[in-house]
Amino acid sequence: MEAIPLSTLFVALLILLIISAFFSISETSMMALNRYRLKHLTQSGHRGAVLASALLAKTDKFLGVVLLGNNVINAASALLVGEIARRYLGDSQLALLAATGAAAFAILVFSEITPKVVGAAYPERIALPSSYVLTPLLRLTQPIVWFVNLFVQALLRLLRLRPAPGGHEHKLSVEELRTLVLEAGYIPQKHRSILINLFDLEAITVDDVMVPRSRIEAIDLDAPLEEITQQIATAYHRRLPVYRGQLDEIVGTLRVRNALNLMQQGEFTKDSLREIMRDPYFVPSGTPLFSQLQNFQEQLDRISLVVDEYGELMGLVTLEDILEEIIGEFTTQSPLQTRGFFKQDDGSYLVEGSTLLRELNRKLGFNFPLDGPKTLNGLIIEHLQDIPEPNTSVKIAGHPLEIVQTQDRVVKAVRVFPPANS
């Protein structure tokens, strides 16, 4: 090596550092690639993505060639730095120490830290072009890599570690998907809200969105025909439950349009009404909304009646109720079915006790807990462990509440004030 000029040694050292930096930046960028973006590019036929996917499918071989190249190059770089230091400083201990420090500094700065920081910052820009070089290099060094991996596999077996093939693929859980959607700045806010609501469908039940029993618009088959005719003619909903005598005796559901057609033809009677009714469709309390959405699809129906464990009617849920949970409110308010809350001049809200807590939280921005009772009446009774008297005040979830009216062991009306810190 004595015959080699110092200038040549410096040029060779520079080339070795650049090659080492290539291996470092390739390794980091490959491992930092977004796997789902890579899969999309691969399916689109991107040549670089196809090669990168093939490399990552054989992680042990890919890392073998990268680390093999990196270590060989770094060792050669250390020798060159040692030779350069020897020529300048001689064969003293000081020269050896200076050579070691200089080699470590040069490799760390130029071949390790800087390239890896850049590779982590721009993985796709670097990894895909790098795959064109690494793929043929892997083929050339395959015998050496195979030999080295024999010892690697033996050590893994000794440690009882068995990496699964294709282990770089990670299946996202629902919570991880939720986090991904929330943090993805490129997804419009409305789309983000819809996606988050979709994730919640399994956690939300029909009890959370159903129309309470007291607000159900239904037809009494035992009522006079004129009264039934008037009710159908002025019905707000397109489908109505039909019962006999009392609401628990549901005998079917009626499509209003079919009844109106009979009226136009002059054939509307109670017998003809029974003929066009559909059998009632009942679902148990606690059914997840996602399951209920599938039930609607299978039953080819858009309305179901929610019953408790004793078979008593609790409420009614429609396909529109579930769709509103996903995309937000889009139906107009029925004049026969009030919203259940009215804003007062002092900023408070007069709320019916049967109003769903989820509806209050979504539409008014309240923070009532949803893991217990579903209605404001149920929440107050559970909190107080008693039926409160009118003018009783209580504070729940930061909201001051004033009981306005109670009737038949039920809280009928409540004045809800915004939290003091809002």
VEXKOL-90558 format. One line per 4 residues: number of its first residue (from 1); for each residue x, y, z of C-alpha. Coordinates in nm, 4 decimals. Each point is the difference from the previous one (the first is absolute). Layout:
<sites>
NUM) X,Y,Z; ...
</sites>
This chain:
<sites>
1) 0.0000,0.0000,0.0000; 0.3074,0.2220,0.0309; 0.0037,0.0549,-0.3741; -0.3527,0.1368,-0.0053
5) -0.0108,0.3819,0.0121; -0.1830,0.1684,0.2859; -0.2372,0.1686,-0.2456; -0.1064,-0.3411,-0.1266
9) -0.0557,-0.1204,0.3546; -0.2208,0.3004,0.0736; -0.2020,-0.0554,-0.3191; -0.0374,-0.3702,0.0838
13) -0.1094,0.0884,0.3556; -0.2592,0.2426,-0.1361; -0.1368,-0.2661,-0.2368; -0.0188,-0.2565,0.2807
17) -0.1847,0.2436,0.2261; -0.2488,0.0733,-0.2802; -0.0608,-0.3721,-0.0584; -0.0408,-0.0573,0.3734
21) -0.2438,0.2919,0.0155; -0.1976,-0.1602,-0.2842; -0.0405,-0.3228,0.1964; -0.1016,0.1900,0.3138
25) -0.2504,0.2255,-0.1736; -0.1459,-0.2952,-0.1930; -0.0473,-0.2086,0.3129; -0.1743,0.2772,0.1944
29) -0.2198,0.1160,-0.2887; -0.1085,-0.3557,-0.0794; -0.0984,-0.0744,0.3587; -0.1775,0.3381,0.0325
33) -0.2157,-0.0498,-0.3095; -0.3749,0.0248,0.0477; -0.1037,-0.3605,-0.0687; -0.3506,0.0925,-0.1136
37) 0.1300,0.2666,-0.2360; 0.2559,-0.2521,-0.1284; -0.2726,-0.2595,-0.0571; -0.2045,0.2560,-0.1931
41) 0.2977,0.0900,-0.2205; 0.0753,-0.3681,-0.0570; -0.3580,-0.0664,-0.1096; 0.0277,0.3011,-0.2305
45) 0.2972,-0.1636,-0.1723; 0.2744,0.2356,0.1242; 0.3239,-0.1826,-0.0803; 0.1958,0.1410,0.2948
49) -0.2827,-0.0897,0.2398; -0.0107,-0.3557,-0.1364; 0.3741,-0.0413,0.0596; -0.0199,0.1585,0.3465
53) -0.2877,-0.2319,0.0946; 0.2010,-0.3007,-0.1124; 0.2957,0.1113,0.2113; -0.2132,0.0577,0.3091
57) -0.1673,-0.3379,-0.0470; 0.3452,-0.1523,0.0696; 0.1084,0.2212,0.2863; 0.2804,-0.2273,0.1166
61) 0.1633,-0.0062,-0.3431; -0.0527,0.3723,-0.0553; 0.1556,0.0914,0.3354; 0.2756,-0.2537,-0.0647
65) 0.1179,0.1665,-0.3187; -0.0318,0.3513,0.1469; 0.1895,-0.0781,0.3183; 0.2564,-0.2080,-0.1853
69) 0.0749,0.2867,-0.2351; -0.0065,0.2568,0.2772; 0.2365,-0.1862,0.2299; 0.2486,-0.0893,-0.2732
73) 0.0045,0.3602,-0.1235; 0.0322,0.1415,0.3522; 0.2875,-0.2347,0.0771; 0.1766,0.1094,-0.3216
77) -0.0641,0.3647,0.0897; 0.1575,-0.0518,0.3425; 0.3106,-0.1507,-0.1630; 0.0345,0.2953,-0.2361
81) -0.0392,0.2508,0.2830; 0.2630,-0.1917,0.1973; 0.2405,0.0098,-0.2933; -0.0541,0.3728,-0.0535
85) 0.0543,0.0692,0.3706; 0.3170,-0.2147,0.0009; 0.1498,0.1995,-0.2864; -0.0715,0.3279,0.1728
89) 0.0727,-0.0961,0.3608; 0.2180,-0.3077,-0.0241; -0.0395,-0.3336,0.1788; -0.0460,0.1409,0.3479
93) -0.2819,-0.0781,0.2421; -0.1250,0.3522,-0.0629; -0.0343,-0.0778,-0.3707; -0.1964,-0.3167,0.0755
97) -0.2311,0.1879,0.2391; -0.0488,0.2845,-0.2482; -0.0714,-0.2452,-0.2813; -0.2612,-0.1831,0.2091
101) -0.1729,0.3244,0.1005; 0.0084,0.1404,-0.3529; -0.1372,-0.3223,-0.1511; -0.2812,-0.0197,0.2559
105) -0.0885,0.3671,-0.0519; 0.0012,-0.0228,-0.3811; -0.2091,-0.3186,-0.0081; -0.2504,0.1226,0.2581
109) -0.0542,0.3414,-0.1574; 0.0264,-0.0741,-0.3720; -0.1014,-0.3654,-0.0246; -0.2398,-0.0652,0.2869
113) -0.1840,0.2814,0.1765; -0.0470,0.2484,-0.2851; -0.1093,-0.2580,-0.2619; -0.2392,-0.1683,0.2436
117) -0.1612,0.3297,0.0987; -0.0501,0.0838,-0.3679; -0.1291,-0.3519,-0.0738; -0.2554,0.0212,0.2800
121) -0.1150,0.3423,-0.1223; -0.0432,-0.0991,-0.3659; -0.0538,-0.3777,-0.0047; -0.1957,-0.0300,-0.3239
125) 0.2242,0.2323,-0.2032; 0.3088,-0.1988,0.1001; -0.1171,-0.3595,0.0489; -0.1646,-0.0473,-0.3386
129) 0.3021,0.1113,-0.2090; 0.2347,-0.1883,0.2367; -0.1843,-0.3239,-0.0708; 0.1342,0.0076,-0.3569
133) 0.3534,-0.0288,0.1401; -0.0680,-0.2282,0.2958; -0.1900,-0.2626,-0.2021; 0.2887,-0.0977,-0.2320
137) 0.2454,0.0412,0.2879; -0.2004,-0.2531,0.2008; 0.0222,-0.2476,-0.2858; 0.3772,0.0457,-0.0295
141) 0.0644,-0.0441,0.3714; -0.2629,-0.2669,0.0571; 0.2508,-0.2815,0.0791; 0.1734,0.2125,0.2649
145) -0.3278,0.1211,0.1472; -0.1317,-0.3573,0.0058; 0.3091,-0.1165,0.1882; -0.0270,0.2800,0.2561
149) -0.3727,-0.0629,0.0472; 0.0722,-0.3616,0.0917; 0.1548,0.1262,0.3219; -0.2770,0.2574,0.0460
153) -0.2721,-0.2659,-0.0283; 0.1894,-0.2295,0.2360; 0.0245,0.2786,0.2581; -0.3717,0.0804,-0.0360
157) -0.0885,-0.3646,0.0535; 0.2254,-0.0072,0.3036; -0.1897,0.3005,0.1386; -0.3317,-0.1625,-0.1005
161) -0.0932,0.2907,-0.2226; -0.1934,-0.0715,-0.3172; -0.0654,0.3113,-0.2066; -0.3044,-0.0574,-0.2197
165) 0.0499,0.0336,-0.3749; -0.1172,0.3385,-0.1179; 0.0085,0.1097,0.3627; 0.0519,0.3600,-0.1052
169) -0.3702,0.0190,-0.0785; -0.1954,0.1242,0.2965; -0.3759,-0.0350,0.0119; -0.1498,0.3108,0.1541
173) -0.2503,-0.0333,0.2816; -0.3151,0.2114,0.0114; 0.1568,0.2364,0.2538; 0.3128,0.0373,-0.2161
177) -0.2178,0.0735,-0.3026; -0.1887,0.2584,0.2037; 0.3272,0.1696,0.0960; 0.1157,-0.0118,-0.3622
181) -0.3207,0.1680,-0.1178; 0.0114,0.2644,0.2746; 0.3615,0.0921,-0.0742; -0.0218,-0.0159,-0.3793
185) 0.0013,0.3642,-0.1003; -0.0808,-0.0777,-0.3634; -0.3470,-0.1397,0.0811; -0.2753,0.2684,-0.0120
189) -0.1664,0.0652,0.3344; -0.3415,-0.1240,-0.1152; 0.1477,-0.3251,-0.1356; 0.2005,-0.0429,0.3199
193) -0.3144,0.0384,0.2086; -0.1835,-0.2633,-0.2077; 0.2866,-0.2478,0.0332; 0.0182,0.0479,0.3786
197) -0.3770,-0.0502,0.0253; 0.0332,-0.3244,-0.1964; 0.2519,-0.1289,0.2546; -0.2502,0.0794,0.2783
201) -0.2861,-0.2012,-0.1509; 0.1059,-0.3143,0.1850; 0.0125,0.1831,0.3343; -0.3297,0.1882,-0.0397
205) -0.3236,-0.1954,0.0519; -0.3561,0.0509,-0.1214; -0.0836,0.1296,0.3484; 0.2228,0.3024,-0.0670
209) -0.1814,0.1173,-0.3143; -0.3545,-0.1406,0.0201; -0.3107,0.2162,0.0094; -0.1291,-0.0464,0.3579
213) -0.3332,-0.1740,0.0472; -0.1703,0.3244,0.1041; 0.0842,0.1630,-0.3350; -0.0974,-0.2815,-0.2342
217) -0.2590,0.0961,-0.2608; -0.2223,-0.3072,-0.0428; -0.3482,-0.1030,-0.1152; -0.2539,-0.1637,0.2292
221) -0.1851,-0.2610,-0.2047; -0.2882,0.0091,0.2503; -0.0569,0.3731,-0.0606; -0.2847,0.1147,-0.2285
225) 0.0783,-0.0185,-0.3717; -0.0414,0.3763,-0.0412; 0.2610,0.0644,0.2691; 0.2403,-0.2461,-0.1650
229) -0.0593,0.1649,-0.3378; 0.0727,0.3443,0.1421; 0.3150,-0.1233,0.1751; 0.1360,-0.1625,-0.3172
233) -0.0818,0.3070,-0.2116; 0.1977,0.2242,0.2358; 0.2775,-0.2465,0.0875; 0.3496,0.1412,-0.0102
237) 0.1811,-0.3352,-0.0230; -0.0097,-0.2344,-0.2970; -0.0383,-0.3124,0.2154; -0.2125,-0.0295,0.3129
241) -0.0403,-0.2757,0.2606; -0.3542,-0.1349,0.0366; -0.1301,-0.1239,0.3382; -0.3196,-0.1164,0.1652
245) -0.1240,0.1822,0.3075; 0.3377,0.0647,0.1613; 0.3445,0.0658,-0.1412; 0.1457,-0.3278,0.1278
249) -0.2377,-0.1905,-0.2326; 0.1779,0.0759,-0.3267; -0.1562,-0.2001,-0.2849; 0.1933,0.1348,-0.2972
253) 0.1544,0.2947,-0.1806; -0.1662,0.2019,-0.2727; 0.1447,0.1739,-0.3020; -0.1931,0.3278,-0.0172
257) 0.0205,0.0225,-0.3781; -0.1817,-0.3318,-0.0396; -0.2787,0.1169,0.2312; -0.0352,0.3276,-0.1943
261) -0.0336,-0.1969,-0.3229; -0.2899,-0.1956,0.1504; -0.1627,0.3262,0.1043; 0.0260,0.1399,-0.3516
265) -0.1591,-0.3167,-0.1367; -0.2776,0.0160,0.2582; 0.0908,-0.3433,0.1351; 0.1338,0.1019,0.3390
269) -0.1412,-0.2197,0.2774; 0.1431,-0.1638,0.3095; 0.0099,-0.3313,-0.1843; 0.1909,0.1485,-0.2942
273) 0.2278,0.1733,0.2520; 0.0868,-0.3377,0.1556; 0.0809,-0.1419,-0.3445; 0.2636,0.2622,-0.0796
277) 0.1637,-0.0090,0.3442; 0.3365,-0.1669,0.0455; 0.0775,-0.2211,0.2942; 0.1686,0.1973,0.2795
281) 0.3758,-0.0334,0.0289; 0.1301,-0.0078,0.3584; 0.3589,0.0327,0.1198; 0.1285,-0.0460,0.3549
285) 0.1265,0.2892,0.2041; 0.3773,0.0350,-0.0167; 0.0381,-0.1010,-0.3655; 0.3087,0.1767,-0.1460
289) -0.0785,0.2440,-0.2798; 0.2332,-0.1798,-0.2394; -0.1896,-0.3247,0.0548; -0.3300,0.1819,-0.0408
293) 0.1176,0.1512,-0.3276; 0.0697,-0.3518,-0.1243; -0.3403,-0.1129,0.1298; -0.1729,0.2707,-0.2025
297) 0.1875,-0.1163,-0.3068; -0.0956,-0.3641,0.0533; -0.3631,0.0703,0.0931; -0.0456,0.2524,-0.2829
301) -0.1626,0.2271,0.2563; 0.0667,0.3501,0.1303; -0.1794,-0.0008,0.3342; 0.0345,-0.2198,0.3076
305) -0.1551,-0.0021,0.3453; 0.2318,-0.0212,0.3000; -0.1188,-0.2230,0.2860; 0.1500,-0.0787,0.3396
309) 0.0605,-0.3449,0.1491; -0.3655,-0.0260,0.0984; -0.1238,0.0798,-0.3500; -0.1282,0.3467,0.0923
313) 0.0355,0.2721,-0.2612; 0.2784,0.2465,0.0762; 0.0216,0.1977,-0.3206; 0.0402,-0.0007,-0.3741
317) 0.3105,0.0212,-0.2175; 0.0129,0.0675,-0.3738; 0.2628,-0.0180,-0.2692; 0.0047,0.3804,-0.0071
321) 0.0926,0.0075,0.3710; 0.3094,-0.2107,-0.0716; 0.0941,0.2034,-0.3070; -0.0179,0.3173,0.2094
325) 0.2496,-0.1547,0.2418; 0.2384,-0.0465,-0.2930; -0.0390,0.3151,-0.2103; -0.1790,0.2358,0.2382
329) -0.3555,0.1286,0.0126; -0.1660,0.0346,-0.3383; -0.3733,-0.0589,0.0560; -0.2416,0.2797,0.0791
333) -0.1670,0.0126,0.3391; -0.3460,-0.1477,0.0312; -0.2619,0.2544,0.1119; -0.1583,-0.2818,0.2014
337) 0.3246,-0.0924,0.1652; 0.1714,0.2917,0.1729; 0.3742,0.0112,0.0371; -0.0262,-0.0477,0.3746
341) 0.1961,0.3134,0.0907; -0.0645,0.3732,-0.0277; 0.2481,0.2805,0.0554; -0.0947,0.2593,0.2613
345) 0.0843,0.3707,0.0127; 0.2533,-0.0533,0.2798; 0.2023,-0.2463,-0.2106; -0.1353,-0.3110,0.1714
349) -0.2018,-0.2736,-0.1719; -0.3371,-0.1382,0.1024; 0.0371,-0.3706,-0.0731; -0.2500,-0.2849,0.0053
353) 0.1039,-0.2761,0.2388; -0.0358,-0.2649,-0.2710; 0.2581,0.1685,-0.2260; 0.2971,-0.2195,-0.0852
357) 0.3289,0.1052,0.1581; 0.1833,-0.0747,-0.3238; -0.2274,0.2405,-0.1843; 0.0653,0.2741,0.2571
361) 0.3754,-0.0525,-0.0204; 0.0051,0.0015,-0.3793; -0.2379,0.2865,-0.0664; 0.0649,0.2274,0.2985
365) 0.3636,-0.0822,0.0784; -0.0714,-0.1340,0.3496; 0.2231,-0.2563,0.1728; -0.2406,-0.2397,0.1671
369) 0.1398,-0.3527,0.0568; -0.1258,-0.2609,-0.2468; 0.1123,-0.3213,0.1702; -0.3068,-0.0250,0.2240
373) -0.3585,0.1244,-0.0418; -0.0973,0.1099,-0.3503; -0.2450,0.2813,0.0854; 0.0232,0.3110,0.2141
377) -0.2743,-0.1364,0.2266; 0.1941,-0.3219,0.0575; 0.3223,0.1890,0.0681; -0.1605,0.2221,0.2641
381) -0.1772,-0.2883,0.1770; 0.3174,-0.2099,0.0032; 0.2012,0.2936,0.1368; -0.2474,0.0854,0.2761
385) -0.1142,-0.3592,0.0676; -0.3503,0.1434,0.0410; -0.2825,0.1747,-0.1881; 0.0762,0.3709,0.0486
389) -0.2566,0.2642,0.0852; -0.0496,0.3048,-0.2255; 0.2484,0.2859,0.0619; 0.2671,-0.2481,0.1091
393) 0.3445,0.0991,-0.1241; 0.2879,-0.2341,-0.0750; 0.3295,0.0184,-0.1865; 0.0970,-0.2830,-0.2363
397) 0.3081,-0.0051,-0.2272; 0.0555,0.3679,0.0709; -0.3530,0.0983,-0.1084; -0.2307,0.1612,0.2613
401) -0.3480,-0.1563,-0.0351; -0.3303,0.1218,0.1410; -0.2952,-0.2414,0.0121; -0.2998,0.1860,-0.1439
405) -0.2671,-0.2713,-0.0109; -0.0454,-0.3599,0.1117; -0.2970,-0.2247,-0.0689; -0.0738,-0.3673,0.0653
409) 0.3459,-0.0668,0.1474; 0.1646,0.1501,-0.3096; 0.1930,0.3241,-0.0458; -0.1973,0.1748,-0.2753
413) 0.1863,0.3302,-0.0387; 0.3435,0.1274,0.1015; 0.1746,0.3323,-0.0334; 0.3624,-0.0613,-0.1045
417) 0.2592,0.2733,0.0418; 0.3320,0.0061,-0.1849; 0.3078,-0.0770,0.2153; 0.1238,0.2987,0.1987
421) 0.3383,0.0026,-0.1821; -0.1534,0.0032,-0.3511
</sites>
